[in-house]
């Protein structure tokens, strides 16, 4: 099914907005991979990402989704969209390790930036999301694989921060611009004082380091208010909007 979807161009992405918790302004979105199945309809990423990794197809899926996101960015900019709007997209270590795909992506990015007709600064709209749950050879190799993108102006986000043992190791070794606070912490902070303390500590730490925080799984207005009071920068979840297919 995965190979057929790639060959037939049925890999799509859904976009979920990310909101500034202080102003309520939509400041970014995240691309979430989907498969358009002729028999099963739209299949979400949770139903195939691990299988794609096991079949060594995840890099090709990343390739398709990243290109779609860059095309969406060009369309938005052509329509008068703000140049500081960010597009978050997940990227696997398998993709980063493929020199041919990296060079192709950077060449595409350069062409897309030039086609916008705008003078973009050193910071580009694309934010690459990585998670420690993905298998890597070493942090040093990952840092080296990410360097061409960072040099180009892409930024880096740590996804599911707080979900594993290596989160702070990633933060110490990689040039991170965004921390995405793991959804379990967000959904449990209202009923568990210790969890709330962890979330607030993460927000305070990130602010001191010049890193923006994004709370995932924000499902209601009260959670959004508490996060804003804690100093968390951005929020993402069904309270603000469900993923929409692009």
C-alpha positions in Angstrom: 0.0 0.0 0.0 2.8 2.4 0.9 4.7 1.7 -2.3 1.5 2.1 -4.4 0.7 5.4 -2.6 4.1 6.8 -3.4 4.0 5.7 -7.0 0.5 7.0 -7.6 1.0 10.3 -5.8 -1.4 9.6 -3.0 0.8 10.8 -0.2 -0.7 14.1 1.1 -0.3 16.2 4.1 -2.8 17.7 6.5 -2.1 21.1 8.1 -2.8 21.9 11.8 -2.5 25.5 12.9 -0.2 26.7 15.8 -1.4 29.8 17.8 0.4 32.4 19.8 -1.1 31.9 23.3 -0.7 35.6 24.3 -2.2 37.2 21.2 -4.4 34.4 19.7 -2.7 35.0 16.4 -2.0 32.0 14.1 1.7 32.0 13.7 2.5 28.6 12.1 1.2 25.2 11.1 2.4 21.6 11.2 2.3 19.2 8.2 1.0 15.7 9.1 1.5 12.9 6.6 -1.6 11.2 5.2 -2.3 8.4 2.6 -5.3 8.7 0.3 -6.4 5.1 0.0 -8.9 4.1 -2.7 -10.4 1.6 -0.3 -9.9 2.9 3.2 -10.1 6.7 2.7 -7.7 8.9 4.5 -5.1 7.1 6.6 -3.4 9.1 9.3 0.3 9.0 10.0 -0.1 6.8 13.2 -1.4 4.0 10.9 1.7 3.8 8.7 4.8 5.7 9.9 6.4 2.9 11.9 5.7 0.5 9.0 7.3 3.0 6.6 10.4 3.2 8.8 10.6 -0.7 8.9 10.3 -0.8 5.1 12.9 1.9 4.6 10.2 4.1 2.8 10.1 6.9 5.4 12.7 9.0 3.6 10.6 8.9 0.4 7.5 9.9 2.3 9.4 12.8 3.9 10.6 13.8 0.5 7.0 14.1 -0.8 5.6 15.9 2.2 8.5 18.4 2.5 8.1 19.4 -1.1 4.4 19.8 -0.7 5.0 22.0 2.3 7.4 24.2 0.4 4.9 24.5 -2.4 2.2 25.6 0.1 4.6 28.1 1.5 5.2 29.6 -1.9 1.4 29.8 -2.5 0.8 31.5 0.8 3.6 34.0 0.2 2.3 34.7 -3.3 -1.1 35.5 -1.7 0.4 38.1 0.5 1.1 35.9 3.5 3.5 37.1 6.3 7.1 36.0 5.7 7.5 35.2 9.4 4.8 32.5 9.3 6.5 29.1 10.1 5.8 25.7 8.5 6.7 22.8 10.8 7.4 19.5 9.0 8.6 16.2 10.5 11.9 14.8 9.1 13.4 11.4 9.8 17.1 10.5 10.4 16.8 8.3 7.3 16.0 11.3 5.2 18.7 13.4 6.6 21.3 10.6 6.0 20.4 10.5 2.3 22.7 13.0 0.7 20.9 12.8 -2.7 17.6 13.8 -1.0 19.2 16.5 1.1 20.8 18.1 -2.0 17.5 17.9 -3.9 15.6 19.5 -1.1 18.0 22.4 -0.7 18.0 23.0 -4.4 14.2 23.0 -4.4 14.1 25.3 -1.4 16.4 27.8 -3.2 14.2 27.8 -6.3 11.1 28.2 -4.2 12.6 31.1 -2.2 13.6 32.8 -5.4 10.2 32.3 -7.0 8.6 34.2 -4.1 10.1 37.4 -5.4 10.8 38.5 -1.8 14.1 39.2 -0.1 14.1 36.6 2.7 16.5 37.0 5.6 18.8 34.3 7.0 15.7 32.7 8.8 13.5 30.8 6.4 9.8 29.7 7.0 10.5 26.0 7.2 11.0 24.4 10.7 12.3 20.8 10.7 10.8 18.6 13.5 12.8 15.7 14.9 12.0 13.4 17.8 14.2 11.3 20.1 11.9 8.3 19.5 13.4 7.9 16.1 16.5 5.7 15.8 19.7 7.5 15.1 23.4 6.4 14.9 24.7 9.2 17.1 23.9 12.8 18.0 27.1 14.0 16.4 26.0 12.4 13.1 22.6 13.9 13.4 24.0 17.3 14.0 26.2 17.0 10.9 23.3 15.8 8.8 21.2 18.8 10.0 24.0 21.4 9.4 23.2 22.0 5.7 19.6 22.9 6.6 20.6 25.1 9.5 23.1 26.9 7.3 20.4 27.5 4.7 18.2 29.1 7.3 15.8 26.4 8.3 15.1 26.1 12.0 14.9 23.0 14.2 12.2 21.9 16.6 12.3 19.0 19.1 9.0 17.2 19.0 7.4 15.4 22.0 9.9 17.0 24.3 9.7 15.4 27.7 8.6 12.0 26.4 12.0 10.2 26.9 15.3 10.0 28.6 17.3 11.8 25.9 15.3 15.0 25.5 17.9 17.2 27.3 20.8 15.5 25.6 19.2 16.5 22.2 18.7 20.0 23.5 22.3 20.3 24.6 23.8 19.0 21.3 21.5 20.5 18.7 20.8 24.1 17.5 17.1 24.0 18.7 14.7 27.0 18.1 11.5 25.3 19.3 10.5 22.8 22.0 7.2 21.0 21.4 6.0 20.0 24.9 4.8 16.4 24.8 1.0 16.1 24.8 0.7 13.8 27.8 2.2 16.5 30.0 -0.2 19.1 28.6 -3.3 16.9 29.1 -2.3 15.9 32.7 -1.1 19.2 34.1 -4.5 20.3 35.3 -4.9 17.2 37.5 -1.3 16.7 38.6 0.6 19.4 40.4 4.0 17.9 39.6 3.2 17.7 35.9 2.1 21.3 35.9 5.4 22.2 37.6 7.3 20.3 34.9 5.6 22.2 32.1 6.2 25.6 33.8 9.8 24.7 34.4 10.2 23.8 30.7 8.7 27.1 29.7 11.0 29.0 32.0 14.1 27.1 31.0 13.4 27.5 27.3 12.8 31.3 27.7 16.2 31.7 29.3 17.8 29.8 26.4 16.0 31.8 23.8 13.9 28.8 22.7 10.2 29.1 22.0 7.8 26.5 23.4 4.9 24.9 21.7 2.3 23.0 23.8 0.8 20.1 21.9 -2.7 18.6 22.5 -4.4 21.8 23.7 -8.0 20.7 23.8 -9.9 23.5 25.6 -9.7 27.2 26.5 -8.8 26.7 30.1 -5.7 24.7 29.3 -4.7 27.4 26.8 -5.1 30.0 29.5 -3.1 28.1 32.0 -0.3 27.5 29.5 -0.3 31.2 28.6 0.0 32.1 32.3 2.9 29.7 32.7 4.7 31.5 29.9 4.4 28.9 27.2 4.6 30.7 23.8 2.5 28.7 21.4 -0.3 26.2 21.4 -1.5 23.4 19.1 -4.5 21.1 19.3 -8.1 20.7 18.6 -9.1 23.7 20.6 -7.5 25.8 17.9 -8.2 23.6 14.9 -8.2 20.0 13.6 -5.7 19.0 10.9 -7.1 19.9 7.4 -6.0 18.0 4.3 -4.1 20.1 1.8 
